[in-house]
Amino acid sequence: MKNLKKSSFTLIELIVAIIVIGVVVTSIPMLLATSSNVLETNQKEKSFFNAYALLNLLQTEEWDENNTAGDNYYKVLTSDGGDSELNCTRSGVVQLDNDSGAVCASDNNKTSAIGVDSGEDDVSKYDDIDDFNGFSLKVSDFNMSVSVRYMVDSADYTAKHIFFNENNSPTNSANLKFVEVNVSNKDTHELIAVIKYISSNIGMTKIESRNE
């Protein structure tokens, strides 16, 4: 009879195996952390993309619904609480067959109140930026909300650089609208991103279509 040889680990092989297992075990937390960081980064990128998409939509809206009231599309509106240096006393420029001048005498040339106006019960009927105040939207894993308010427009307009304090809100309308888009996690409601911008009362221009 042939002698049966019993196979077994040598001491060196056993040590090597223990070292490999130890490296794998110690690497697991780092791999999990890396995976978590990647997911968090992807979530932030998606949130910023959605926020900017919504912001681009807001920027296509009129500054105020009264910008386009009547035939004069180059209106600089009168604001009750605006800085005196920005009063609607200057004239517009004739462009693309628009009526010239910023007519400021009548009520429809004043800034309107923040928020949705009568008859605008659907987002498709919103006709200016501030109609989106309080607007919220669920996209993928995110909740997006919009706030719009007037901001104090007082500043040193003779300075090379002009600064405004976003925390200052006037009691009446002003020449600046402060827009903020917040993105939060749909499940945890954790705030992920905040995008802000300032829109100014500088009038609107009307481009004639071929049918006009």
NUDOMAR-166923 format. One record per residue (C-alpha): residue number from 1; chain; x, y, z. Coordinates in pm, whole numbers, plus 50000, padded with zeros to 5 digits. Example, Ala and Ser with C-alpha at 12.3 -4.5 7.8 and 13.67 -1.06 7.14 Angstrom:
BEGIN
site k=1 | c=A | east=51230 | north=49550 | up=50780
site k=2 | c=A | east=51367 | north=49894 | up=50714
This chain:
BEGIN
site k=1 | c=A | east=50000 | north=50000 | up=50000
site k=2 | c=A | east=50107 | north=50346 | up=49921
site k=3 | c=A | east=50142 | north=50590 | up=50204
site k=4 | c=A | east=49873 | north=50862 | up=50198
site k=5 | c=A | east=50014 | north=51210 | up=50233
site k=6 | c=A | east=49803 | north=51451 | up=50435
site k=7 | c=A | east=49792 | north=51801 | up=50281
site k=8 | c=A | east=49793 | north=52091 | up=50525
site k=9 | c=A | east=49886 | north=52462 | up=50552
site k=10 | c=A | east=50240 | north=52541 | up=50640
site k=11 | c=A | east=50299 | north=52807 | up=50901
site k=12 | c=A | east=50407 | north=53056 | up=50636
site k=13 | c=A | east=50094 | north=52997 | up=50427
site k=14 | c=A | east=49878 | north=53043 | up=50735
site k=15 | c=A | east=50049 | north=53371 | up=50822
site k=16 | c=A | east=50008 | north=53498 | up=50465
site k=17 | c=A | east=49638 | north=53405 | up=50470
site k=18 | c=A | east=49586 | north=53588 | up=50800
site k=19 | c=A | east=49759 | north=53898 | up=50660
site k=20 | c=A | east=49543 | north=53895 | up=50344
site k=21 | c=A | east=49225 | north=53855 | up=50547
site k=22 | c=A | east=49336 | north=54139 | up=50776
site k=23 | c=A | east=49401 | north=54371 | up=50481
site k=24 | c=A | east=49060 | north=54292 | up=50334
site k=25 | c=A | east=48881 | north=54347 | up=50666
site k=26 | c=A | east=49058 | north=54679 | up=50730
site k=27 | c=A | east=48979 | north=54794 | up=50375
site k=28 | c=A | east=48603 | north=54741 | up=50406
site k=29 | c=A | east=48535 | north=55059 | up=50610
site k=30 | c=A | east=48740 | north=55267 | up=50363
site k=31 | c=A | east=48554 | north=55117 | up=50068
site k=32 | c=A | east=48221 | north=55187 | up=50236
site k=33 | c=A | east=48327 | north=55544 | up=50316
site k=34 | c=A | east=48442 | north=55598 | up=49957
site k=35 | c=A | east=48114 | north=55461 | up=49825
site k=36 | c=A | east=47920 | north=55687 | up=50063
site k=37 | c=A | east=48121 | north=55992 | up=49953
site k=38 | c=A | east=48058 | north=55910 | up=49587
site k=39 | c=A | east=47683 | north=55881 | up=49650
site k=40 | c=A | east=47681 | north=56208 | up=49844
site k=41 | c=A | east=47874 | north=56385 | up=49567
site k=42 | c=A | east=47635 | north=56251 | up=49303
site k=43 | c=A | east=47339 | north=56366 | up=49511
site k=44 | c=A | east=47482 | north=56716 | up=49540
site k=45 | c=A | east=47555 | north=56732 | up=49167
site k=46 | c=A | east=47200 | north=56624 | up=49086
site k=47 | c=A | east=47057 | north=56875 | up=49332
site k=48 | c=A | east=47258 | north=57162 | up=49181
site k=49 | c=A | east=47157 | north=57058 | up=48829
site k=50 | c=A | east=46787 | north=57060 | up=48923
site k=51 | c=A | east=46818 | north=57389 | up=49111
site k=52 | c=A | east=46988 | north=57560 | up=48817
site k=53 | c=A | east=46727 | north=57420 | up=48579
site k=54 | c=A | east=46453 | north=57576 | up=48792
site k=55 | c=A | east=46651 | north=57899 | up=48820
site k=56 | c=A | east=46683 | north=57919 | up=48441
site k=57 | c=A | east=46306 | north=57885 | up=48417
site k=58 | c=A | east=46257 | north=58174 | up=48661
site k=59 | c=A | east=46497 | north=58395 | up=48468
site k=60 | c=A | east=46281 | north=58369 | up=48157
site k=61 | c=A | east=45986 | north=58525 | up=48339
site k=62 | c=A | east=45914 | north=58898 | up=48343
site k=63 | c=A | east=46058 | north=59091 | up=48636
site k=64 | c=A | east=45706 | north=59211 | up=48712
site k=65 | c=A | east=45371 | north=59157 | up=48543
site k=66 | c=A | east=45339 | north=59534 | up=48493
site k=67 | c=A | east=45654 | north=59541 | up=48281
site k=68 | c=A | east=45446 | north=59429 | up=47987
site k=69 | c=A | east=45115 | north=59600 | up=48070
site k=70 | c=A | east=45002 | north=59792 | up=47761
site k=71 | c=A | east=45209 | north=59834 | up=47449
site k=72 | c=A | east=45525 | north=59977 | up=47603
site k=73 | c=A | east=45754 | north=59682 | up=47674
site k=74 | c=A | east=46046 | north=59897 | up=47786
site k=75 | c=A | east=45909 | north=59995 | up=48125
site k=76 | c=A | east=46111 | north=60081 | up=48430
site k=77 | c=A | east=45847 | north=60054 | up=48700
site k=78 | c=A | east=45787 | north=60286 | up=48993
site k=79 | c=A | east=45850 | north=60124 | up=49332
site k=80 | c=A | east=45700 | north=60277 | up=49646
site k=81 | c=A | east=45998 | north=60196 | up=49869
site k=82 | c=A | east=46275 | north=60215 | up=49612
site k=83 | c=A | east=46593 | north=60421 | up=49635
site k=84 | c=A | east=46541 | north=60780 | up=49519
site k=85 | c=A | east=46834 | north=60748 | up=49279
site k=86 | c=A | east=46645 | north=60476 | up=49092
site k=87 | c=A | east=46314 | north=60657 | up=49055
site k=88 | c=A | east=46141 | north=60597 | up=48726
site k=89 | c=A | east=46226 | north=60934 | up=48567
site k=90 | c=A | east=46462 | north=60830 | up=48291
site k=91 | c=A | east=46349 | north=60749 | up=47939
site k=92 | c=A | east=46387 | north=60421 | up=47761
site k=93 | c=A | east=46545 | north=60370 | up=47422
site k=94 | c=A | east=46355 | north=60293 | up=47104
site k=95 | c=A | east=46441 | north=59935 | up=47015
site k=96 | c=A | east=46278 | north=59694 | up=46769
site k=97 | c=A | east=45985 | north=59931 | up=46706
site k=98 | c=A | east=45893 | north=59948 | up=47073
site k=99 | c=A | east=45727 | north=60257 | up=47212
site k=100 | c=A | east=45990 | north=60490 | up=47353
site k=101 | c=A | east=46023 | north=60601 | up=47711
site k=102 | c=A | east=45935 | north=60458 | up=48050
site k=103 | c=A | east=45592 | north=60599 | up=48127
site k=104 | c=A | east=45562 | north=60614 | up=48506
site k=105 | c=A | east=45254 | north=60823 | up=48576
site k=106 | c=A | east=44979 | north=60561 | up=48578
site k=107 | c=A | east=44916 | north=60290 | up=48837
site k=108 | c=A | east=44991 | north=60006 | up=48597
site k=109 | c=A | east=45349 | north=60130 | up=48585
site k=110 | c=A | east=45403 | north=60054 | up=48953
site k=111 | c=A | east=45553 | north=59735 | up=49087
site k=112 | c=A | east=45301 | north=59474 | up=49195
site k=113 | c=A | east=45272 | north=59277 | up=49517
site k=114 | c=A | east=45479 | north=58965 | up=49571
site k=115 | c=A | east=45294 | north=58640 | up=49507
site k=116 | c=A | east=45038 | north=58482 | up=49280
site k=117 | c=A | east=44781 | north=58723 | up=49141
site k=118 | c=A | east=44410 | north=58668 | up=49096
site k=119 | c=A | east=44330 | north=58416 | up=48824
site k=120 | c=A | east=44680 | north=58266 | up=48825
site k=121 | c=A | east=44584 | north=57944 | up=48999
site k=122 | c=A | east=44815 | north=57729 | up=48789
site k=123 | c=A | east=45192 | north=57753 | up=48730
site k=124 | c=A | east=45129 | north=57770 | up=48355
site k=125 | c=A | east=44955 | north=58107 | up=48417
site k=126 | c=A | east=45239 | north=58263 | up=48616
site k=127 | c=A | east=45351 | north=58579 | up=48437
site k=128 | c=A | east=45633 | north=58718 | up=48652
site k=129 | c=A | east=45912 | north=58607 | up=48884
site k=130 | c=A | east=45738 | north=58672 | up=49214
site k=131 | c=A | east=45447 | north=58444 | up=49124
site k=132 | c=A | east=45688 | north=58162 | up=49212
site k=133 | c=A | east=45715 | north=58274 | up=49574
site k=134 | c=A | east=45620 | north=57966 | up=49778
site k=135 | c=A | east=45641 | north=57738 | up=49473
site k=136 | c=A | east=45760 | north=57384 | up=49549
site k=137 | c=A | east=45845 | north=57090 | up=49329
site k=138 | c=A | east=45950 | north=56727 | up=49384
site k=139 | c=A | east=46213 | north=56601 | up=49142
site k=140 | c=A | east=46371 | north=56257 | up=49180
site k=141 | c=A | east=46500 | north=56239 | up=49539
site k=142 | c=A | east=46471 | north=56612 | up=49605
site k=143 | c=A | east=46227 | north=56875 | up=49721
site k=144 | c=A | east=46278 | north=57218 | up=49566
site k=145 | c=A | east=46124 | north=57536 | up=49701
site k=146 | c=A | east=46137 | north=57896 | up=49584
site k=147 | c=A | east=46111 | north=58220 | up=49780
site k=148 | c=A | east=46094 | north=58567 | up=49624
site k=149 | c=A | east=46087 | north=58902 | up=49804
site k=150 | c=A | east=46178 | north=59263 | up=49754
site k=151 | c=A | east=46522 | north=59366 | up=49878
site k=152 | c=A | east=46637 | north=59710 | up=49991
site k=153 | c=A | east=46808 | north=59875 | up=49693
site k=154 | c=A | east=46982 | north=60160 | up=49880
site k=155 | c=A | east=47351 | north=60179 | up=49792
site k=156 | c=A | east=47627 | north=60419 | up=49697
site k=157 | c=A | east=47567 | north=60433 | up=49323
site k=158 | c=A | east=47867 | north=60659 | up=49269
site k=159 | c=A | east=48104 | north=60387 | up=49393
site k=160 | c=A | east=48301 | north=60160 | up=49162
site k=161 | c=A | east=48158 | north=59851 | up=49330
site k=162 | c=A | east=47797 | north=59843 | up=49449
site k=163 | c=A | east=47695 | north=59619 | up=49739
site k=164 | c=A | east=47354 | north=59517 | up=49872
site k=165 | c=A | east=47261 | north=59340 | up=50194
site k=166 | c=A | east=47043 | north=59042 | up=50110
site k=167 | c=A | east=46900 | north=59037 | up=50462
site k=168 | c=A | east=46739 | north=59381 | up=50428
site k=169 | c=A | east=46376 | north=59370 | up=50321
site k=170 | c=A | east=46180 | north=59693 | up=50261
site k=171 | c=A | east=45832 | north=59755 | up=50395
site k=172 | c=A | east=45720 | north=59851 | up=50044
site k=173 | c=A | east=45823 | north=59747 | up=49695
site k=174 | c=A | east=46178 | north=59814 | up=49576
site k=175 | c=A | east=46380 | north=59787 | up=49255
site k=176 | c=A | east=46539 | north=59452 | up=49344
site k=177 | c=A | east=46381 | north=59111 | up=49382
site k=178 | c=A | east=46575 | north=58854 | up=49581
site k=179 | c=A | east=46518 | north=58498 | up=49458
site k=180 | c=A | east=46626 | north=58189 | up=49651
site k=181 | c=A | east=46599 | north=57825 | up=49544
site k=182 | c=A | east=46640 | north=57562 | up=49818
site k=183 | c=A | east=46698 | north=57192 | up=49752
site k=184 | c=A | east=46648 | north=56936 | up=50028
site k=185 | c=A | east=46644 | north=56558 | up=50059
site k=186 | c=A | east=46296 | north=56422 | up=49997
site k=187 | c=A | east=46315 | north=56169 | up=50281
site k=188 | c=A | east=46532 | north=56333 | up=50547
site k=189 | c=A | east=46447 | north=56695 | up=50452
site k=190 | c=A | east=46817 | north=56777 | up=50494
site k=191 | c=A | east=46911 | north=57098 | up=50312
site k=192 | c=A | east=47151 | north=57014 | up=50028
site k=193 | c=A | east=47188 | north=57328 | up=49819
site k=194 | c=A | east=47085 | north=57694 | up=49818
site k=195 | c=A | east=47107 | north=57911 | up=49506
site k=196 | c=A | east=47039 | north=58284 | up=49522
site k=197 | c=A | east=47021 | north=58563 | up=49268
site k=198 | c=A | east=46904 | north=58922 | up=49241
site k=199 | c=A | east=46676 | north=59043 | up=48963
site k=200 | c=A | east=46660 | north=59415 | up=48884
site k=201 | c=A | east=46393 | north=59660 | up=48774
site k=202 | c=A | east=46554 | north=59757 | up=48445
site k=203 | c=A | east=46261 | north=59714 | up=48210
site k=204 | c=A | east=46183 | north=59446 | up=47955
site k=205 | c=A | east=46220 | north=59436 | up=47577
site k=206 | c=A | east=45967 | north=59294 | up=47338
site k=207 | c=A | east=46078 | north=59113 | up=47023
site k=208 | c=A | east=45813 | north=59128 | up=46757
site k=209 | c=A | east=45707 | north=58796 | up=46605
site k=210 | c=A | east=45630 | north=58751 | up=46235
site k=211 | c=A | east=45259 | north=58752 | up=46315
site k=212 | c=A | east=45269 | north=59103 | up=46471
